[in-house]
Amino acid sequence: MPAIPDATAPRVLVVGIDGVRYDMLRELPTPHLDSVAEAGFLAPIEVDAGTPTMSGPCWATIVTGVSPAKHGIWGNNFSGNRLNVFPDFATRLAQVDRRRTFVAAGWEPLMIQHDGGPLFKAPSRLSFIAPAADTPEAWNDCDEQVTAEAVHVLTSSDPEASFVYLGAVDETAHFLGCGPEYRQAVLRADERLGRLLAALRSRTTYADEAWTVIVVTDHGHVDDGGHGGDTVEERTAWVACAGPRFTPGLPGGTIRHPDIAAQVYASLGRPIDPHWTLDGSPFPATSPAEFAVPR
C-alpha cells in the first residue's frame, strides 16, 4: 500500500472500553485489538497515584487531558467539576475550531445532566443510549446499540474526532467478578471494536483520509470484580494506538491517561494552546509508516 500523502485528511477514533484488565489481554483472543497493536502498539498505563481507580476521574482525565486536581472529578458523581475550564476534546474541538465531533455512550454521567454530568458538554453530535437496567445483560444490549449507532454515523457522516464508550465489561465484573462471563464480555467488546474498524474502512472517502485509532481502558479490577483501590490489577490500565505517525512497536516512553486527549489534538494537526495547561502530551512518535485502518 502506498504511503499516505501529506494532503490526506486526518481523522481520529477513540474507543473507550471500561474496566478491561491488562493481564487478561495476554490470555484472550482479541484479534481486532491485536490488529491495532500490531499496526502500532499496545502499552500499559499506570493510573496516577493521585487519581482514584474509578471510572469518573479516569475517563475525565482521558478526555480532558488534565488530572483530577484540575478537572475536579474525584468519583462517579461529577458535582463540583471544572469542565467549563477544562473541557473534553470533543467539545473543545467543536467550540473552538468548529470541528465535527461525535460521541456515543450509555453511561449517564458521560452524556446527560446526571450525577453532576455530563462529562461531554457540547460535541457536534451526541448519541446517548441508556441501558434498560443496571445489569450485565442490559449493558450488553446497550453496547450493541451504541456500536450500531456509531457504525451508522461513521459510515454516513464525517466526524473528524469521535469517542465511542462500551461499558458492559466493567458492569459484568461488578456483578460476576472476573471469571468466564467477564472474559466473554471482553471478547464481545473486541468484536464490536472490529465492527467500528470495518466502518472506517467502508467509508467512501477512506482513501483520502488518515485515521488514528486509539483504544483505551480506564482501570482494572480485582478478581472479585471491584475497583477503587491500589492493587496492581486495579491501577494498571492500557492503551492501543495505530495511525500514520506510528510505526509498529512500543513507543519510546511512558504513556499516561492525560496523553490521550493531547494525542487526539496532535493527530488532527491541532497545536495545543499552552493556555489550556494540559497535563498530557502526544505519544512518543516514530517515523510515519504506510498505514491502513487495522483489520
BELRA-V376204 format. One record per helix or strand of 3 or more residues. SS is the DSSP state (~ for helix, > for strand). FROM is the first residue (numbers start at 1). TO is the last residue. If there is no record, write none. Layout:
BEGIN
SS;FROM;TO
SS;FROM;TO
END
This chain:
BEGIN
>;9;17
~;22;25
~;31;39
>;41;46
~;55;64
~;68;71
~;89;97
>;101;105
~;108;111
>;125;128
~;136;156
>;161;166
~;168;176
~;180;201
~;206;208
>;209;216
~;232;235
>;236;242
~;259;267
~;274;276
END
